[in-house]
Amino acid sequence: MKILLTGANGYIGLRLLPELLELGHTVCAVVRNKNRLPSEDFAGSPGRLDVIEADLLSSDPEFPEDIDAAYYLIHSMGDGEGFAEREAVSARNFLRGLERTRCRQVIYLGGIIPPTEKLSDHLRSRLAVHDILRSGRVPLTALRASIIVGSGSASFEIIRDLVEKLPVMITPRWTANRCQPIAIHDVIVYLLGVLLRDETLGRTFDLGGPEVLTYKQMLVQYAHERKLRRLIIPVPVLTLRLSSLWLYMVANTSFRIARALVDSMVHESVCADNAIRAIVPQKLLTYEEAIARAFVRIAQNRVPSSWFDALASGGFPPARLRSIRVPEHGILRDQRIVPITGNREAVLDAIWRIGGDMGWPSMNWAWRLRGVMDRMAGGVGIRRGRRDPVNLRPGDAVDFWRVLLVDRAEGRLMLFAEMKLPGEAWLEFRVEETRLIQTATFRPRGLWGRLYWLLCMPFHGFLFPRMARHLASYGSPAACPSALDKR
């Protein structure tokens, strides 16, 4: 079958795509920028993967006429004000694109909608998208999932942050609300299982795991699985805004996404029925089994997708990926050119590993302090880390940077800053045969931008030359790893 997959480079899409190819389907992967889809990961499926570049927010897409079914996996949780309108526009444009095809089924993955009129903005938007997709001529199969648990998922990473970092947690009263967490593996099985099944057409199904738990129980069971002792103290005094601020300050997320999550968590997320289990039977993983499975992937560095790698997790405009030239006028620049005293491949390895758990190769404490300051200013901070400790691809998050360009053959890596700044900033590394060129570029916004750069210059004078020298010396006989790691 020929399958259209929107949101192919999102958290769910990157896990569903290889499964569809493995089953022998031909997949038309719809992305806003082709460079963000790691097509080299699917080289084993020649001729069965067609990447379509389309922005459903700006135009009616042109889909292949001969598609049999389509997955709609687009959402805008991190996109700020006006996200509901953008989600509606995207869904309508998607339907217009389908009008010219022979598509026989649309499969939509959303969230469980509680039986209440007081829905959060995000749940109300999910319901609106469901209604728009249902209004089209193509039969809709809607899957509404409770909390999804898996390596890289928003809920898993936030619970991981809370439990790993806080021996004592003073939690809001919504942690007593119930949900039905489901493993990402089981969600993928359901997404595949309903494909062109007659009994699923025009129907809506709730997806949940085998257990109904409170959010507090999820924290406790995570701590048990990780063999950690944690004290959890629920209090009734935290408002939604204070709850969002608490989650933002502790967990690896932005305040905007923290608020969206809290708004949804105040509602219970429990399946109204389990009809899907008779149509797509499978042995559902328990919550603790899902956690254990996630850590197996993490230990093996096999996390194919992460929620914070979506462009919506920062303030990064998708169009920026199409324009990878750093401005040359009206900018301030710090450039360091140093000879490579080590091995060129080792230098590239070191650059490709910057950020995340490995930290930065010069004054790592200063980078972390800058991350704390960014969090206090409402930015993304440094704690989102990176998707993979070794590999990079365009669009990846690296602490408070976004990867614009990554070309190992050319020895070039370009990052764009997503921290709160009075301007725009780029950091570029170019590794030639005998030298490393490291360039920090800043385009100030008004007087405050120029003042910011002047205030930072003393720190740059220490940090940037040290970083360039350290990177250029990786692999040299005189540079022992312990000395470099001290930074």
C-alpha positions in Angstrom: 0.0 0.0 0.0 1.0 3.6 -0.5 0.8 5.6 2.8 0.9 9.3 3.3 2.6 10.2 6.6 2.4 13.8 7.9 4.6 14.8 10.7 7.1 12.2 9.6 10.0 13.8 11.5 8.0 14.3 14.7 8.2 12.1 17.8 5.6 9.6 16.7 6.3 9.9 13.0 10.0 8.9 13.3 8.9 5.7 15.1 6.1 4.9 12.8 8.0 5.4 9.5 10.5 2.5 9.8 7.7 0.2 10.9 5.6 1.0 7.8 8.7 0.5 5.6 9.5 -2.8 7.3 6.0 -4.0 6.5 6.6 -3.4 2.8 4.5 -0.2 2.4 5.5 2.7 0.2 5.6 5.8 2.3 5.2 9.5 1.2 6.7 11.3 4.2 5.5 14.9 4.5 7.9 17.3 6.2 8.3 21.1 6.3 12.0 20.7 5.4 13.6 17.7 3.8 16.9 18.2 5.6 15.3 17.4 8.9 14.3 13.9 7.9 17.3 11.5 8.4 16.6 9.7 5.1 20.0 7.9 5.4 18.4 5.9 8.3 16.0 4.4 5.8 18.5 3.5 3.0 17.5 -0.1 3.3 14.1 0.7 1.6 15.2 1.9 -1.8 12.3 3.3 -3.9 9.7 3.0 -1.1 10.3 6.3 0.6 9.3 9.5 -1.1 9.9 12.7 0.9 7.5 15.6 0.2 8.3 19.1 1.4 5.1 21.0 2.3 4.0 23.5 5.0 0.4 22.8 5.7 0.1 26.2 7.4 0.8 28.2 4.3 -0.7 26.4 1.3 -2.7 23.6 -0.1 -0.3 20.6 -0.4 0.0 18.5 -3.5 -0.2 14.8 -2.5 0.3 11.9 -4.8 -3.0 10.8 -6.3 -2.5 7.1 -5.7 -2.2 7.1 -1.9 -4.3 4.5 -0.1 -4.3 5.9 3.5 -3.0 8.9 5.4 -1.7 9.5 8.9 -2.2 12.9 10.5 0.4 13.4 13.2 0.7 17.1 13.4 0.2 19.2 16.5 1.4 22.5 17.9 1.8 22.2 21.6 4.8 24.4 21.8 3.8 27.0 19.3 2.5 29.7 21.7 -0.5 32.0 21.2 -2.7 31.3 18.2 -1.8 27.6 18.1 -5.4 26.5 17.9 -6.0 28.6 14.8 -2.9 27.3 13.2 -3.9 23.7 14.0 -7.3 24.3 12.4 -5.7 25.8 9.3 -3.3 22.9 9.0 -6.1 20.3 9.3 -8.2 22.1 6.6 -5.3 22.4 4.2 -4.5 18.7 4.8 -8.1 17.8 3.8 -7.9 20.0 0.7 -4.8 18.1 -0.4 -6.6 14.8 0.1 -9.5 15.8 -2.2 -7.4 15.1 -5.2 -6.4 11.6 -4.1 -7.9 8.2 -3.9 -7.2 8.0 -0.1 -9.6 5.6 1.7 -8.7 6.3 5.3 -7.3 9.1 7.5 -5.8 8.0 10.9 -5.4 10.7 13.5 -3.6 10.4 16.8 -4.8 12.8 19.5 -5.4 12.8 23.2 -8.3 11.4 25.4 -11.0 14.0 25.7 -12.6 14.0 29.2 -16.4 14.3 29.5 -16.4 18.0 30.6 -17.2 21.3 29.0 -14.2 23.0 30.8 -11.5 21.7 28.5 -8.0 23.2 28.4 -7.1 25.2 25.3 -5.0 22.3 24.0 -7.6 19.6 24.5 -10.2 21.9 22.9 -7.9 22.4 20.0 -7.4 18.6 19.6 -11.2 18.1 19.6 -11.5 20.8 16.9 -8.9 19.1 14.7 -10.8 15.8 15.2 -14.0 17.5 14.1 -12.4 19.1 11.0 -10.8 15.8 9.9 -14.1 14.0 10.4 -15.9 16.5 8.2 -13.9 15.4 5.1 -15.0 12.9 2.5 -12.3 10.3 3.6 -13.4 8.1 6.6 -11.6 9.0 9.8 -10.1 6.6 12.3 -9.3 8.7 15.4 -7.1 7.3 18.2 -7.1 9.2 21.5 -4.1 8.3 23.7 -3.6 8.8 27.4 -0.1 9.6 28.7 2.5 8.1 26.2 5.5 6.6 27.9 8.7 6.0 26.0 12.3 7.2 25.6 12.1 10.8 24.5 8.4 11.4 25.1 7.4 14.6 26.9 5.7 12.8 29.8 8.6 10.3 30.3 11.3 13.0 30.2 9.4 15.3 32.6 8.8 12.5 35.1 12.4 11.5 34.7 13.6 15.1 35.5 11.3 15.4 38.5 12.2 12.0 40.1 15.9 12.0 39.3 16.5 15.5 40.5 14.2 16.0 43.5 14.5 13.7 46.6 11.6 15.6 48.1 8.7 16.8 45.9 6.0 19.2 47.0 3.4 18.4 44.3 0.2 20.2 43.2 -3.2 18.6 43.9 -3.7 17.5 40.2 -1.1 14.7 40.9 -4.1 12.9 42.5 -5.8 12.8 39.1 -5.9 9.5 37.2 -4.5 8.6 33.8 -3.9 5.4 31.9 -0.3 5.5 30.7 0.5 3.6 27.5 3.9 2.6 26.1 5.0 4.2 22.8 5.5 0.6 21.5 1.8 -0.2 22.1 0.7 3.1 20.4 2.7 2.2 17.3 1.1 -1.3 17.2 -2.3 0.3 17.3 -1.5 2.9 14.6 -0.4 0.0 12.4 -3.2 -2.3 13.4 -6.1 0.0 12.4 -4.6 0.7 8.9 -7.4 0.1 6.3 -9.4 -2.1 8.7 -13.1 -1.8 7.7 -14.3 -2.1 11.3 -12.2 1.0 12.3 -13.5 3.4 9.6 -15.5 6.3 10.9 -14.8 5.4 14.5 -13.0 6.9 17.5 -11.0 4.8 20.0 -9.4 5.5 23.3 -5.8 4.1 23.8 -4.6 3.3 27.3 -2.3 0.8 29.0 -3.4 -2.0 31.3 -3.3 0.2 34.5 -5.1 3.2 35.8 -2.7 5.3 37.9 -2.6 8.7 39.5 0.2 11.0 38.4 1.6 10.6 42.0 1.7 6.8 41.5 3.6 7.3 38.2 6.2 9.3 40.1 6.4 6.6 42.8 6.6 3.7 40.4 9.3 5.5 38.4 11.3 5.9 41.6 10.8 2.3 42.4 12.0 1.1 39.0 15.1 3.3 39.3 15.7 2.2 42.9 15.4 5.7 44.3 13.9 6.8 47.6 11.6 9.9 47.1 9.3 11.7 49.4 6.2 13.2 47.7 4.1 15.8 49.6 0.9 16.9 47.8 -0.4 20.4 48.7 -3.7 22.0 47.7 -2.4 25.6 47.4 -0.6 25.6 44.0 -2.6 27.4 41.3 -2.3 26.4 37.7 0.2 29.1 37.0 2.3 28.2 40.1 2.1 24.5 39.0 3.3 25.4 35.6 6.1 27.5 37.0 7.1 24.6 39.3 7.2 22.2 36.4 9.1 24.6 34.2 11.8 25.3 36.9 12.5 21.6 37.5 11.7 19.8 34.3 13.3 19.9 30.9 10.6 22.0 29.2 9.7 25.6 28.3 7.1 27.5 30.4 4.7 27.5 27.4 4.8 23.7 27.2 4.7 23.3 30.9 1.5 25.4 31.0 -0.1 23.3 28.3 0.8 20.1 30.1 -0.6 21.3 33.4 -3.8 22.5 31.7 -4.3 19.0 30.4 -3.3 17.2 33.6 -6.0 18.9 35.6 -8.4 16.6 33.7 -8.4 12.8 34.1 -7.1 10.8 31.1 -8.8 7.4 31.4 -10.3 5.4 28.5 -14.0 5.5 28.2 -13.9 2.0 26.7 -11.4 -0.6 25.5 -13.0 -1.5 22.1 -9.7 -1.2 20.3 -8.3 -4.2 22.2 -10.7 -6.6 20.4 -9.8 -5.2 17.0 -6.0 -5.0 17.5 -5.1 -7.5 20.3 -1.7 -7.2 21.9 -0.1 -7.7 25.3 0.0 -4.2 26.7 3.1 -3.2 28.6 2.7 -2.0 32.2 3.9 1.4 33.2 7.1 0.0 34.9 7.7 -2.3 31.9 7.5 0.8 29.6 10.0 2.6 31.8 12.4 -0.3 31.7 12.0 -0.5 27.9 12.8 3.2 27.6 16.0 2.9 29.6 17.1 0.0 27.4 16.9 2.3 24.4 18.6 5.1 26.3 21.5 2.8 27.4 22.0 1.7 23.8 21.8 5.2 22.4 18.8 4.1 20.3 16.4 7.0 20.8 15.1 7.7 17.3 13.0 10.8 18.3 12.5 13.2 21.1 9.7 15.7 21.8 12.1 18.6 22.3 13.7 18.2 18.9 10.4 19.4 17.3 10.8 22.9 16.1 7.9 23.9 18.3 9.9 23.3 21.4 11.9 26.5 20.9 11.5 29.8 19.2 13.0 28.6 15.9 11.3 29.5 12.7 11.2 26.5 10.3 12.1 28.7 7.4 15.5 29.3 9.0 16.6 25.8 8.0 16.3 26.8 4.4 18.6 29.8 4.9 21.9 28.7 6.3 24.0 31.8 5.4 25.1 33.8 8.5 24.4 37.5 8.0 27.4 39.6 7.0 26.2 43.1 7.6 25.1 44.8 10.9 26.7 42.0 13.0 29.3 41.6 15.8 31.7 38.7 15.4 34.2 36.7 17.4 36.3 34.5 15.2 39.1 32.2 16.3 41.4 30.4 13.8 43.8 27.9 15.4 46.0 25.2 13.9 44.9 21.6 14.4 47.5 20.0 16.7 45.6 16.8 17.0 43.9 14.4 14.6 41.3 16.0 12.3 38.8 13.1 12.8 39.2 13.3 16.6 38.6 17.1 16.4 35.4 16.4 14.4 34.3 13.8 16.9 34.8 16.3 19.8 32.8 19.0 18.0 30.0 16.5 17.1 29.7 15.6 20.8 29.4 19.1 22.3 26.5 19.9 24.7 24.2 17.5 26.5 25.8 15.2 29.1 29.3 15.8 27.7 29.1 19.5 28.3 31.2 22.1 26.5 35.0 22.0 25.9 35.8 25.2 27.7 34.4 26.7 31.0 31.5 24.3 31.1 30.3 26.0 34.3 29.9 29.2 32.4 27.6 27.5 29.8 25.6 26.0 32.6 25.3 29.4 34.4 24.1 30.9 31.1 21.5 28.2 30.9 20.2 28.9 34.4 20.0 32.6 33.5 18.1 31.7 30.3 15.6 29.6 32.3 15.1 32.5 34.7 14.3 34.7 31.8 11.7 32.2 30.4 14.0 30.6 27.8 14.6 27.0 27.0 17.8 26.8 29.2 20.5 24.2 28.9 18.7 21.1 30.3 17.0 19.8 27.2 20.4 18.4 26.2 20.5 16.6 22.9 18.8 13.7 21.1 21.9 11.6 20.6 25.3 11.9 22.3 27.3 11.3 19.1 25.1 11.9 16.0 23.7 15.2 14.8 21.2 16.1 12.1 19.7 19.4 11.0 17.0 20.6 13.3 18.4 18.8 16.4 18.3 20.6 19.7 21.7 21.0 21.5 21.1 22.6 24.8 19.9 26.1 24.0 21.1 25.8 20.4 19.5 24.4 17.2 21.5 22.6 14.5 21.2 24.5 11.3 23.7 22.7 9.2 25.8 19.6 9.8 28.2 18.3 7.2 30.8 15.9 8.4 32.5 15.5 5.0 33.0 19.3 4.8 33.8 19.5 8.5 31.1 22.1 9.1 28.6 22.5 11.9 26.4 25.6 12.4 24.2 26.3 15.4 21.5 28.9 15.9 20.8 30.2 19.5 17.4 29.7 20.9 18.2 31.3 24.3 16.5 34.6 25.2 18.7 37.3 23.5 18.4 40.9 22.5 19.2 39.8 18.9 20.2 36.6 17.0 23.3 34.5 17.4 25.1 31.8 15.5 28.0 29.5 16.4 29.9 27.9 13.5 32.7 25.4 13.4 34.7 24.7 10.2 37.4 22.0 10.4 39.9 22.3 7.5 42.9 20.0 6.9 45.2 22.0 9.2 43.1 24.5 11.1 39.9 25.0 13.0 37.8 28.1 12.3 35.4 28.9 15.1 33.0 31.8 14.6 30.5 33.3 16.9 28.2 35.8 15.2 25.7 38.1 16.8 23.1 40.4 15.1 22.1 42.9 17.9 18.6 44.2 18.2 18.8 47.9 19.0 21.0 49.5 21.7 20.3 46.7 24.3 21.7 44.2 21.8 25.0 46.1 21.5 25.2 46.6 25.2 24.7 42.9 25.8 27.6 42.0 23.4 29.9 44.6 25.1 29.0 43.1 28.6 29.8 39.6 27.3 33.1 40.4 25.6 35.2 39.9 28.7 33.8 36.3 29.1 34.1 35.7 25.4 37.8 36.7 25.6 38.4 33.8 27.9 35.8 31.2 26.7 36.1 31.2 22.9 39.9 31.0 22.6 40.1 28.2 25.1 37.3 26.3 23.4 39.0 26.6 20.0 42.4 25.5 21.4 40.9 22.5 23.3 38.9 21.3 20.3 41.9 21.7 17.9 44.1 19.6 20.2 41.9 16.5 20.4 43.8 13.5 19.3 47.3 15.0 19.7 49.9 12.9 21.6 50.4 15.8 24.1 46.7 16.2 24.9 45.7 13.5 27.4 41.9 13.1 27.8 42.0 13.9 31.5 43.6 17.3 30.8 41.0 18.1 28.2 38.1 17.0 30.3 39.0 19.5 33.0 38.3 22.3 30.6 
